Amino acid sequence: MGKYNRKDFLADGSTPFEISRAATRIKDIYDDKKEYEKMLEESIHDLDELQNMMYAHNRYGLLVVFQALDAAGKDGTIRHVLSGVNPAGIRVHSFKRPTSLELEHDFMWRTTAALPERGSITIFNRSYYEEVLVVKVHPEILREGQLLPDELKVDVDKVMKNRYKDIKNFEKYLYRNGIRVIKFFLNVSKAEQGARLIERIQDPGKNWKFEEGDVKERDYWDAYQQAFETCINETATEKCPWYVIPADDKKNMRLIVGKIIGDELKKMDLFYPETSPERAAELTRYIDIIKEQGKA
């Protein structure tokens, strides 16, 4: 069994990130399926307890961003890792192609409206980072589809550089307001992605969500790798880091993601509100009333 160390996956801007050196598969951190299920169950239990305390404390919020290429496992990871967390304190938002309404606003408008409340965790399945990933690989989206003034979209590289700065400043703003940010890049290999796409096509329960564009985008594999590398280097900070998670083994990926989210919650100064002597006496009185009602 391999050993978990979050620093193995951390990109915090202290050193340059090179995607070619980032692993897509590591030694299993579980011995077998039974141990994996036990570890996942314990992780879910810990996350639920920590989130309950976070909800009661009501000072911090947590934004968890998932970015990846198609078939890397975003949906499944979110579903497995957070399945047992109280739904009152968690929200999941999936961002697809911008709607006509969303294009009428600045590029971060649609995600800003979905930020976490205090005491809650919000998951972004894709995010504002699409605007420096997909748009960087396909600049025609910026030139032809987005409603920026012409003089602001002549230089695509300048637009990207400004967006990196805007995102970095935005995440710093969130941190200063008690909203912590964790960003996951699920790093899948081209061979594994291809195998999963084929599996998706062959599975009647999954092929409904297959699109021809998923295959066409594989032609831009190298461009996406470069876009992710640049994006991470431009936006990773100590307070709002990226975690580059090997995604070829889904079980490993889920365990690592769950552990990192749990570690982040533990770093917060969370506690349940203290009960005053007066409140404790009042609660005791309610217990007596409930017992008396049971005698009726």
C-alpha positions, 0 to 999 in steps of 0.5 A, spaced: 500 500 500 502 506 498 503 512 502 498 518 502 502 525 502 498 531 500 504 535 498 506 530 492 500 533 489 500 540 491 501 546 486 502 552 490 506 557 486 512 556 490 515 552 484 514 552 477 509 546 475 510 542 469 505 537 467 509 532 463 512 530 470 505 530 474 503 523 475 497 520 472 497 513 476 501 512 483 501 506 487 495 504 490 494 507 497 489 501 499 490 494 499 484 491 496 477 493 494 474 491 502 480 496 505 478 501 499 471 501 501 472 502 509 477 508 507 472 511 503 466 510 508 471 513 514 472 519 509 465 520 508 464 520 516 469 525 517 467 529 512 460 529 515 462 530 522 466 536 520 461 539 515 456 539 521 461 543 525 462 548 520 455 549 519 454 550 526 460 554 527 457 559 521 463 563 519 467 559 514 465 557 507 469 552 502 469 552 495 471 546 491 473 546 484 474 540 479 477 541 473 479 536 468 478 533 461 472 529 459 472 522 462 477 524 468 472 522 473 469 529 476 462 526 477 464 520 480 469 523 485 464 528 487 458 523 488 462 518 491 466 522 496 460 527 498 455 522 498 454 521 505 455 529 507 448 532 510 445 535 504 443 542 508 450 544 508 453 542 501 451 544 494 454 542 487 453 546 481 455 544 474 457 549 469 456 547 461 457 552 455 455 559 457 447 561 456 445 567 452 444 570 459 450 568 462 454 571 456 451 578 457 455 578 463 462 578 465 466 571 465 465 570 472 458 572 473 455 565 473 459 562 478 460 568 483 452 567 484 453 560 486 459 561 491 458 558 498 454 561 504 458 561 510 457 554 514 457 550 507 461 547 502 460 548 494 462 544 489 464 547 482 464 541 477 467 546 472 468 553 473 470 560 471 477 556 469 473 554 463 474 561 461 482 560 461 482 553 459 477 551 453 477 559 451 485 559 450 485 552 446 479 555 442 480 562 441 475 563 436 470 562 442 472 569 445 473 572 438 466 570 435 462 568 441 463 572 447 460 579 447 466 583 449 468 590 445 472 588 439 478 592 442 478 588 448 479 581 444 484 583 439 489 580 443 487 573 446 494 572 450 492 579 453 485 577 455 488 570 458 493 574 462 488 579 465 483 573 466 489 569 470 490 576 474 482 577 475 481 570 478 487 570 482 485 577 485 478 574 486 480 568 490 484 572 494 478 576 496 474 570 497 480 568 502 479 574 506 472 574 507 472 567 510 471 563 504 477 557 503 478 555 496 481 548 494 482 547 486 483 539 483 485 538 477 484 530 475 490 528 471 488 523 466 492 520 461 490 520 454 490 512 454 486 512 460 481 517 457 480 513 450 479 507 454 473 510 458 470 514 452 470 507 449 467 504 455 462 510 455 460 509 448 459 501 449 455 502 456 447 504 454 447 507 461 452 512 459 452 513 452 447 518 452 451 523 455 457 521 449 458 527 444 462 527 438 465 533 441 469 529 446 472 525 440 474 531 437 477 535 443 482 529 443 485 532 437 487 538 442 490 534 447 497 537 447 494 544 447 490 542 453 496 540 457 499 546 456 493 550 457 492 547 464 500 547 466 499 555 464 493 556 468 496 552 474 502 556 474 498 563 473 493 562 479 496 557 484 498 560 491 499 558 498 492 560 500 488 558 494 493 552 491 491 547 486 492 539 487 494 535 481 490 528 482 492 522 479 486 520 475 487 513 472 485 509 478 478 512 480 479 509 487 486 512 489 483 519 486 477 519 491 481 517 497 486 522 496 480 528 494 476 526 500 482 526 505 485 533 502 478 536 503 478 533 510 484 536 511 482 543 509 476 543 514 481 541 520 485 547 518 479 551 520 478 554 527 471 550 527 467 549 534 460 548 536 457 554 539 458 554 547 452 553 551 451 558 556 449 556 563 442 559 562 441 556 556 443 549 559 438 550 564 432 552 559 434 545 555 433 541 561 427 544 562 425 542 555 427 535 557 422 535 563 416 538 559 417 532 553 417 527 559 411 530 562 408 530 555 410 522 554 405 521 560 399 524 557 
